[in-house]
């Protein structure tokens, strides 16, 4: 029962946060320079009759509050409306673009986890050695480098100069898509990988020198058992917390990375929609990104419940 109440409270908080995000995005877009009428008119001649028809169709002749209420009532019914810029159904646009971005984000998360966590664990148990210093320097460089700058460097080095990877496109099929999105995924993964490595190092350094780990080594247990069962497991809680915060970056960070590599995902769609003041599309993309980040944090909290009996006892009683 307590778990259901806790989960219900978290879901209610997510719903409230999404409502606040939608209001803020709608208000910001409303006060920015330019008008949606000009976007809708395109190259057609402007006449009072045409402008009146456009305003009536998209409720632009009503107050901003009424426009928001119209949008919210439609969104609750899963009627996302049409793009002001292209006239295409927003649900169709999301279904076309979202799989590419999710694949890129998942690919980058896999690279960050597979490389960052073991690297941090090795640095933690070999503190003060040359290996530790090398990993620390590498993570400092990675966390400091902007993803779009790294993207340009990777694109020139491995896409143009060496011609090892494709310069654009998303490919078809799992293997071909992974091949096309390797460079964007690496550019997106470097900063989160460095953050995970540093957090894992700090946690492993603390755990590896505690009494239970020292006793396990003194008993002559194999190194893999000491590292896996004792060091990694007991240092996983801070890493899970960090991972919950970092996962949200994989979706928001695609905005710049997709632009660099011309990947047709929701990142490029966001930039196109903001530049043309396509309010409905920007609104929905902002909610999708916010929902993704809030869900990642919720999964991190559920991971805490599963890993730490103390947290589980505090929530469940």
Buried (B, 14 or more C-beta within 10 A) or exposed (E): EEEEEBBEEBEEEBEEBBEEBBBEBBEEBEEEEEEBBEBBBEEEEEEEEBBEEBBEEBBBEBEEEEBBEBBBEEBEEEEBBBBBBBEEBBBEBBEBBBBBBBBBBEBBBEBBBEBBBBBBBBBBBBBEEEBBEEBBEBBEEBBEBEBBEBBBEBBEEBBEEEEEBBBEBBEEEEEEBBBBBBBBBBBBBBBBBBBBBBBBBBBBBBBBEEEEBEEBBEEEBEEEEBBEBBBBEBBBBBBBBBBBBBBBBBBBBBBBBBBBBEBBBBBBBBBBBBEBBBBBBBBBBBBBBBBBBBBBBBBBBBBBBEBBEEBBEEBEE
